[in-house]
Amino acid sequence: MFILASHTVPPAIQKQRISDYACGIFEQLPSRKGVKKALKKGAIQLNGQMTETGRWVQPGDVITLVDLEETPPKVYDYDLEVVYEDDFMAVINKPAGVKVSGNQFRTIVNMLPQNMTASPEPDALKWPKPVHRLDVPTSGLLMIAKTAQAHMGLGQQLEQKIIKKTYHAVVQGKPLETHSHIQEPIGAQAAHSEYTLLQTVPSLQNESVSLVKLSPHSGRTHQLRIHMAHLGHPIIGDIEYGESGNTLLHKGLFLAATALELNHPVLNKSLKVSIDIPHKFNSLLEREARRWEKFRGQK
């Protein structure tokens, strides 16, 4: 057992049960269902002790997320794109449609062992572990810890919102503002996203589609997807929050995590990792523009 992340309850916090308070403080557990499951397993501890869902939290309490996993992953044979790797951590390009973890065999956790070089450090983890999550249909950069120190350090940076994340998406329509912030609560919790409009092309199906750069300033579940849908510009391919007619059959969700800026959790240096936007994004924009031009030429 080792500590994945730690959180100290700040002063003047409103009286809450730990099952409610812990939702969202750890990026590994963004949902209330996940929190309750972790509490039941003993993976969430209060002041170093196992606790129950009904316990009240108080200022100064220390809530820790610990790893109880002792069963090694069943290796799934799949070649991941490793964008960055050293003895302490790595960053991979997660394929769309793959779960980060869970009971399924085809998960990132099960793919990691054959794609990572073993760490020689004394606090090396038994196997590499993701330190945050990406939705199943979302592709892009995912941070992996190879040592306990790296896992703890990255978890603290995620909690303190130090890590800058950048996403790109193709959305339905054209946002009114070239650059704007979205501050709309999600599940009664504050949520803040930022977008920049990069390109718009005409579309026969949606009037227009746009390429946008997105930055989440909080970590709510499905935050970017919900916020863009709230603006009236759902992400193309989003069958959960999108509008009828904007889902392309078998093309998936047009959302990708494309850049990370962080402090290296062990080497104490700035680390910037980025990838190109997926090829299918540009292909969609070019195809929509061609179809529009062809339609106009026939009129």
Secondary structure in CASP SS format (residue, H / E / C, confidence):
PFRMAT SS
TARGET T0000
AUTHOR 0000-0000-0000
METHOD secondary structure of the structure
MODEL  1
M C 1.00
F E 1.00
I E 1.00
L E 1.00
A E 1.00
S E 1.00
H E 1.00
T E 1.00
V C 1.00
P C 1.00
P C 1.00
A C 1.00
I C 1.00
Q C 1.00
K C 1.00
Q E 1.00
R E 1.00
I H 1.00
S H 1.00
D H 1.00
Y H 1.00
A C 1.00
C C 1.00
G C 1.00
I C 1.00
F C 1.00
E C 1.00
Q C 1.00
L C 1.00
P C 1.00
S C 1.00
R H 1.00
K H 1.00
G H 1.00
V H 1.00
K H 1.00
K H 1.00
A H 1.00
L H 1.00
K H 1.00
K H 1.00
G C 1.00
A C 1.00
I E 1.00
Q E 1.00
L E 1.00
N C 1.00
G C 1.00
Q E 1.00
M E 1.00
T C 1.00
E C 1.00
T C 1.00
G C 1.00
R C 1.00
W E 1.00
V E 1.00
Q C 1.00
P C 1.00
G C 1.00
D C 1.00
V E 1.00
I E 1.00
T E 1.00
L E 1.00
V E 1.00
D E 1.00
L C 1.00
E C 1.00
E C 1.00
T C 1.00
P C 1.00
P C 1.00
K C 1.00
V C 1.00
Y C 1.00
D C 1.00
Y C 1.00
D C 1.00
L C 1.00
E E 1.00
V E 1.00
V E 1.00
Y E 1.00
E E 1.00
D C 1.00
D C 1.00
F C 1.00
M E 1.00
A E 1.00
V E 1.00
I E 1.00
N E 1.00
K E 1.00
P C 1.00
A C 1.00
G C 1.00
V C 1.00
K E 1.00
V C 1.00
S C 1.00
G C 1.00
N C 1.00
Q C 1.00
F C 1.00
R C 1.00
T E 1.00
I H 1.00
V H 1.00
N H 1.00
M H 1.00
L H 1.00
P H 1.00
Q H 1.00
N H 1.00
M C 1.00
T C 1.00
A C 1.00
S C 1.00
P C 1.00
E C 1.00
P C 1.00
D C 1.00
A E 1.00
L E 1.00
K E 1.00
W E 1.00
P E 1.00
K E 1.00
P E 1.00
V C 1.00
H C 1.00
R C 1.00
L C 1.00
D C 1.00
V C 1.00
P C 1.00
T C 1.00
S E 1.00
G E 1.00
L E 1.00
L E 1.00
M E 1.00
I E 1.00
A E 1.00
K E 1.00
T E 1.00
A H 1.00
Q H 1.00
A H 1.00
H H 1.00
M H 1.00
G H 1.00
L H 1.00
G H 1.00
Q H 1.00
Q H 1.00
L H 1.00
E H 1.00
Q C 1.00
K C 1.00
I C 1.00
I C 1.00
K E 1.00
K E 1.00
T E 1.00
Y E 1.00
H E 1.00
A E 1.00
V E 1.00
V E 1.00
Q E 1.00
G C 1.00
K C 1.00
P C 1.00
L C 1.00
E C 1.00
T C 1.00
H E 1.00
S E 1.00
H E 1.00
I E 1.00
Q C 1.00
E C 1.00
P C 1.00
I E 1.00
G C 1.00
A C 1.00
Q E 1.00
A C 1.00
A C 1.00
H C 1.00
S E 1.00
E E 1.00
Y E 1.00
T E 1.00
L E 1.00
L E 1.00
Q E 1.00
T E 1.00
V E 1.00
P E 1.00
S E 1.00
L C 1.00
Q C 1.00
N C 1.00
E E 1.00
S E 1.00
V E 1.00
S E 1.00
L E 1.00
V E 1.00
K E 1.00
L E 1.00
S E 1.00
P E 1.00
H C 1.00
S C 1.00
G C 1.00
R C 1.00
T C 1.00
H C 1.00
Q H 1.00
L H 1.00
R H 1.00
I H 1.00
H H 1.00
M H 1.00
A H 1.00
H H 1.00
L C 1.00
G C 1.00
H C 1.00
P C 1.00
I E 1.00
I C 1.00
G C 1.00
D C 1.00
I C 1.00
E C 1.00
Y C 1.00
G C 1.00
E C 1.00
S C 1.00
G C 1.00
N C 1.00
T C 1.00
L C 1.00
L C 1.00
H C 1.00
K C 1.00
G C 1.00
L C 1.00
F C 1.00
L E 1.00
A E 1.00
A E 1.00
T E 1.00
A E 1.00
L E 1.00
E E 1.00
L E 1.00
N E 1.00
H C 1.00
P C 1.00
V C 1.00
L C 1.00
N C 1.00
K C 1.00
S E 1.00
L E 1.00
K E 1.00
V E 1.00
S E 1.00
I C 1.00
D C 1.00
I C 1.00
P C 1.00
H H 1.00
K H 1.00
F H 1.00
N H 1.00
S H 1.00
L H 1.00
L H 1.00
E H 1.00
R H 1.00
E H 1.00
A H 1.00
R H 1.00
R H 1.00
W H 1.00
E H 1.00
K H 1.00
F H 1.00
R H 1.00
G H 1.00
Q H 1.00
K C 1.00
END
